[in-house]
Amino acid sequence: MWAAMRVFTFPVLIVSLLLLTAACHPGPVFNTGTQSVGGTISGTVRATGGTVPLGGRKVTAVNVATGARYDTTTSTPGGGYTIKVPEGTYRLEVELRDGEALARRPGETHINNGDLDPGRDFDVTVKPAGSQ
């Protein structure tokens, strides 16, 4: 009799636990808020003429509406950069060193979710050593 009762109660216990667990779960969770994923801006920083990549330079994307700043550093030796930013319109800036000026800079860019905006390149004019 006890053996028959054990066989019967074990499945009943399992089913009861499953039903109790299912009854306590509130159901699926949905995120009803909107989340700004954004996109990517990329380019290179080179000396004028595009032959000498400038690695180790800080590039900043500045959101023109909010002023939020997103920084990255160009790669060595290629001079390339990539910045992941939320949706918005951005102005790009590059770190200059003594004796340097911008010969070419990219214009403002608008980024939507999932965008990849490549080719945002900078050309930097570098004065030769000893020139004034």
LUMPALUM-681270 format. One record per residue (C-alpha): residue in three letters; x, y, z. Coordinates in steps of 0.25 Angstrom, whole numbers, plus 5000, padded with zeros to 4 digits. Each point is the difference from the previous one (the first is absolute). Example, Ala and Ser with C-alpha at 12.3 -4.5 7.8 and 13.67 -1.06 7.14 Angstrom:
# LUMPALUM-681270
     r     px     py     pz
   ALA   5049   4982   5031
   SER   5006   5014   4998
# end
This chain:
# LUMPALUM-681270
     r     px     py     pz
   MET   5000   5000   5000
   TRP   5011   5010   5003
   ALA   5007   4997   4987
   ALA   4988   5003   4993
   MET   4998   5013   5007
   ARG   5014   5004   4997
   VAL   4998   4998   4986
   PHE   4987   5008   5000
   THR   5005   5011   5008
   PHE   5013   5003   4993
   PRO   4994   5004   4987
   VAL   4989   5008   5007
   LEU   5010   5007   5008
   ILE   5008   5004   4987
   VAL   4987   5005   4993
   SER   4996   5008   5012
   LEU   5014   5007   5001
   LEU   4999   5003   4985
   LEU   4986   5006   5001
   LEU   5004   5008   5012
   THR   5013   5005   4993
   ALA   4992   5004   4988
   ALA   4989   5007   5008
   CYS   5011   5008   5007
   HIS   5006   5005   4987
   PRO   4994   5013   4995
   GLY   5002   4996   4985
   PRO   5009   5006   4990
   VAL   5008   5013   5002
   PHE   4999   5010   4989
   ASN   5009   5013   4999
   THR   4990   5010   4996
   GLY   5009   5012   5000
   THR   5008   5005   4988
   GLN   5015   4998   5001
   SER   5010   5008   4991
   VAL   5010   4990   4994
   GLY   5007   5009   4991
   GLY   5010   4997   4989
   THR   5015   5002   4997
   ILE   5009   5011   4994
   SER   5013   4996   4995
   GLY   5012   5006   4992
   THR   5015   5003   5000
   VAL   5009   5011   5004
   ARG   5012   5002   4991
   ALA   5010   5011   4997
   THR   4996   5009   4988
   GLY   5001   4992   4987
   GLY   4995   4987   5007
   THR   5013   4993   5000
   VAL   5004   5000   5015
   PRO   4989   4995   5010
   LEU   5000   5006   5013
   GLY   4998   4990   5011
   GLY   4998   5003   5015
   ARG   4991   5012   4997
   LYS   4987   5003   5008
   VAL   4988   5001   4991
   THR   4987   5005   5007
   ALA   4986   5000   4995
   VAL   4992   5011   5006
   ASN   4984   4999   4999
   VAL   4996   5014   4995
   ALA   4987   5000   5008
   THR   5005   4995   5013
   GLY   5015   5003   5001
   ALA   5002   4985   5004
   ARG   5014   4996   4996
   TYR   5005   4986   4995
   ASP   5015   4998   4999
   THR   5009   4990   4994
   THR   5015   4999   4996
   THR   5005   4997   4986
   SER   5007   4987   4997
   THR   5015   4999   4999
   PRO   5005   4999   4989
   GLY   4988   5001   4991
   GLY   4994   5013   5006
   GLY   4986   4994   4999
   TYR   4989   5003   5011
   THR   4986   4995   5003
   ILE   4990   5006   5009
   LYS   4986   4994   5004
   VAL   4990   5011   5003
   PRO   4985   5001   5003
   GLU   4991   5006   4990
   GLY   5002   5014   4997
   THR   5008   5011   4992
   TYR   5015   5001   5003
   ARG   5012   5009   4998
   LEU   5013   4993   4999
   GLU   5013   5006   5007
   VAL   5014   4994   5000
   GLU   5012   5003   5009
   LEU   5010   5009   4994
   ARG   5015   5002   5005
   ASP   5009   5012   4999
   GLY   5003   5004   4986
   GLU   4987   4993   4994
   ALA   4988   5005   4994
   LEU   4988   4994   4993
   ALA   5000   5000   4985
   ARG   4987   4991   4999
   ARG   4990   4996   5010
   PRO   4987   4993   4998
   GLY   4987   5007   5001
   GLU   4989   4997   5010
   THR   4993   4987   4998
   HIS   4987   4995   5005
   ILE   5000   4985   5005
   ASN   4987   4992   5001
   ASN   4999   4986   5007
   GLY   5009   4990   4993
   ASP   5007   5010   4991
   LEU   5014   4998   4996
   ASP   5006   5014   4995
   PRO   5014   4997   4995
   GLY   5010   5009   4993
   ARG   5000   5011   5011
   ASP   5014   5004   4997
   PHE   5009   5011   5005
   ASP   5012   5005   4993
   VAL   5010   5007   5009
   THR   5011   5010   4995
   VAL   5013   4998   5007
   LYS   5011   5010   5000
   PRO   5013   4995   4996
   ALA   5011   5000   5011
   GLY   5007   5013   5001
   SER   4989   5008   4993
   GLN   4994   5012   5006
# end
